[in-house]
């Protein structure tokens, strides 16, 4: 099969490699589309994410058609259209024509969305769903969301609005992001343009000059410090980025905050496949019933080095404009 392989010099190259064969509990999938994630470029650099590389073929989410099944697989048949987040649980990454994954982490693709849209759901969707559930909010809680127009933020905002929440404030950094939030149903007065307004002052004012019950941080770094300062004593802080700073951690400690670190990876390490199956099933049901809509996508290109380089550059420079980056494989 054709695959984009990460070289020792951290460059990518299109190569021909062996097609993986399914083990007894696995399915073999002909990949139709693959999603790009920030962790993809982070694994090519010298930071801590390099330890997450399990294959020189990167990519962590996909959609496709089952081409072979293991002896123990009963829930699927050859020809089924599926999607899932493979993480480090697949035979290889998703920058390839084929992959084998445990049947326990895959589900059938909703018929009312495309393969490209489906490939953009697993990572952002599961992260958003976990964030939503673990914040355990009531409709009266005040919620601050930083960076609501990104990939995770897009799904999170859809879940929030679909579940009837309205007592929230969200930040965005440009007119395109603001427009995308308004199109989701967010009222303009709930949106803070952090390029034009001071986040702390604007958010505090919009919340009736009170601190927030919950902060959902999708940005990190300096913004994490602002979000921490805006949280009430014993408030709940949802850390999606792992980009907190010593300053923000100190503020949260001094406020007695409950910190929820959001990680899909943790479930993969423990092989808790039900997390993936149940989460994607819930998202699939919401999509099929049109309670939420699929992510906005940007199809970058086909299976080649140029597509990967372009997508990872866009992610590295944070220029996705709120759209999920997708590579068409077949």
TORLUMVEX-634099 format. One record per residue (C-alpha): residue in one letter; z, y, x. Coordinates in steps of 0.05 Angstrom, whole numbers, plus 32768, in hexadecimal, padded with zeros to 4 digits. Example, Ala and Ser with C-alpha at 12.3 -4.5 7.8 and 13.67 -1.06 7.14 Angstrom:
! TORLUMVEX-634099
A809C7FA680F6S808F7FEB8111
This chain:
! TORLUMVEX-634099
X800080008000X7FF980498014X8039806F8023X805080B08043X807C809B807DX80AD80C780A2X80A180C380EDX80D480C78126X80BF81108132X80D0811F80E8X8087812880D6X80678102809CX802A80D480A2X800180AD8070X800480638082X7FF3801F8067X80317FF3805FX80427FB1803DX804C7FB17FF2X80957FA07FE4X80A37F627FBBX80DA7F607F86X811B7F397F90X81367F117F56X81587F4E7F35X81227F807F44X80E27F9B7F27X80A47FAF7F4EX80867FF07F36X804380107F43X805880587F4BX8032808A7F21X805980C97F33X809180DC7F62X80C281167F60X80D781417F9BX811F81557FA7X814281847FD9X816481487FF9X811E8131800FX8115816A8040X8160816A8052X81588122806AX81228139809BX8152816A80BCX818F816080E7X81C4816880B1X81F181358090X81BC8120805DX819680F98095X81C980C1808CX81AD80B58046X8169809E8061X816180548052X81168051805BX80E4807B8082X80C18083803FX80E780BA801BX80E980CC7FD1X812080BC7F9EX810280BD7F57X80C380A47F37X809E808A7EFAX806C80517EF8X8055800F7EDCX80767FCC7EE9X80487F9D7F10X80797F637F1FX80BF7F4D7F0AX80F57F247F2CX810B7EE17F10X814B7EFC7EF2X812C7F397ECFX812A7F337E83X81297F7B7E6AX80E37F8C7E83X809D7F6F7E85X80607F7D7EB0X803C7FBA7E95X807A7FDF7E7EX807B80297E8FX80BE803B7EAFX80E180737ED4X812080777EFDX814580987F37X814280677F70X816B808D7FA4X817A805C7FDCX817780207FACX812D80117FB2X81067FE87FE4X80EA802A7FFEX80E380717FE7X80B4808C7FB3X807F80AD7FDFX8059806C7FD8X802D80447FAAX8061800E7F9AX80AC80067F9AX80DE7FCF7F87X811F7FE47F65X81577FC07F40X81447FB77EF7X81897FD27EE7X817980197EFAX813580217ED6X8125802F7E8EX80E580337E66X80C180767E66X80C2809D7E25X807D809A7E06X807C80E57DF6X807F80FC7E3FX804F80F37E79X805B80CB7EB8X805F810C7EDEX809481287EB0X80BB80E77EB2X80BC80E87EFFX80DF812B7EFDX811981157ED1X814680E37EF6X8167810C7F2EX816E814E7F0AX817A812D7EC6X81B180FF7EDDX81D281377F05X81D081667EC9X81EA81307E9AX8223811E7EC8X823581687ED0X823481727E85X826081367E77X829281417EAEX829F818A7E9EX82B981707E5BX82B081B27E39X82C181C67DF2X829581F67DCBX82C9822E7DD4X82CC82287E20X82AD82617E47X827C82467E7BX825C82677EB7X821C82467ED1X81FE825D7F14X81B4824F7F1EX81A382367ED9X815882387EE0X815082047F17X814181BA7F0FX818881A47EFEX819781E57EDBX815B81DD7EADX8173819A7E93X81BC81B17E91X81AB81EE7E68X818281C37E38X81BD81947E2FX81ED81CE7E26X81C381EF7DF0X81B181AE7DCDX81FC819D7DC7X820A81E07DA6X822A82077DDFX822182527DDEX825D826F7E03X823E82717E48X822182A07E7CX81EB828C7EADX81CE82AB7EECX818582B07F01X816082D27F39X811C82E77F20X80F582F77EE1X80D382B37EDFX811782907EDFX813282BF7EAAX80F582B27E7EX80FD82677E86X8146826D7E70X813482977E34X80FF82647E21X8136822F7E20X815D82587DEEX818B82807E1BX819782C77E01X818382FD7E33X81C9831B7E2FX81E482D97E4AX81BA82DD7E8AX81CF83017ECAX819783157EF9X81BD830F7F3BX818783367F5FX819883737F34X81E083697F1EX822183587F40X823083117F28X827B83197F26X827D835A7F00X824683477ECFX826283027EC0X82A9831C7EB8X829283517E88X826683217E60X82A282F37E58X82CD83297E39X82EE833D7E7BX830B82F77E82X830382BF7EB4X82DB82817EA1X82F6823E7E8AX82BE82197EAFX828F822A7EE9X825181FF7EF5X823782107F3BX81EE81FE7F46X81E5822E7F81X821E82287FB3X822C82507FF2X823E829A7FE3X823282907F99X826682587F99X829A828B7FB0X828982BA7F77X828B82807F45X82CF826B7F60X82EB82B27F57X82D282B37F0FX82F782737EFDX833982777ED8X837982567EF2X8373820A7EE8X832A82127ED6X82F581DD7EE1X82C281E57F19X828481BA7F18X826781B67F5EX8220819D7F5CX820681B57F9FX823B81A07FD3X822E81E67FF0X827482007FE6X8292822A801DX82D7822D803DX82E1826E8017X82CE82507FD3X82F982127FDFX8334823E7FF0X832B82677FB1X832682297F86X8365820C7FA5X838B824C7F9AX8376824B7F50X838B82037F46X834481F17F30X832C81AC7F1FX82EF819F7F4AX82BA816D7F32X828A81597F6AX824981417F4AX822581077F6CX81F380D47F54X81F480B57F99X823B809C7F90X8226806D7F59X81ED80517F83X821C80427FBDX824A801B7F8FX820D7FFA7F6CX822680137F29X81E1800C7F09X81FB80197EC3X820480627ED5X81B980687EE1X81A4803C7EA6X81D3805E7E74X81C580A57E8CX817A809E7E8BX817C807B7E48X81A380B67E2BX817280E77E49X813780BE7E30X815380BD7DE9X815C81097DEBX811481117E03X80F780E07DD1X811B81027D98X810581467DB3X814C815F7DB7X813C81747DFEX80F9817F7E1FX80E081617E61X80E6818B7EA0X80B281BF7EB3X808A819F7EEAX805B81B47F22X802C817C7F38X8022818B7F82X7FED81577F92X7FDF810E7FA0X7FFB80DC7FD2X7FED80FF8014X80128122804DX7FFB81678036X801C815D7FF1X805E81498010X805E81818043X804D81B5800EX8082819D7FDDX80B9819A8011X80A881E08029X80AD81FA7FE2X80F181D97FDAX810981F1801EX80F68238800DX811382327FC6X80D282477FA6X80CC82137F6FX80D082487F38X80FA82187F0FX80C481E27F0EX80CE819B7F24X809E81897F5CX807681497F50X8045811E7F79X801180F47F54X800B80B07F74X7FDA80887F48
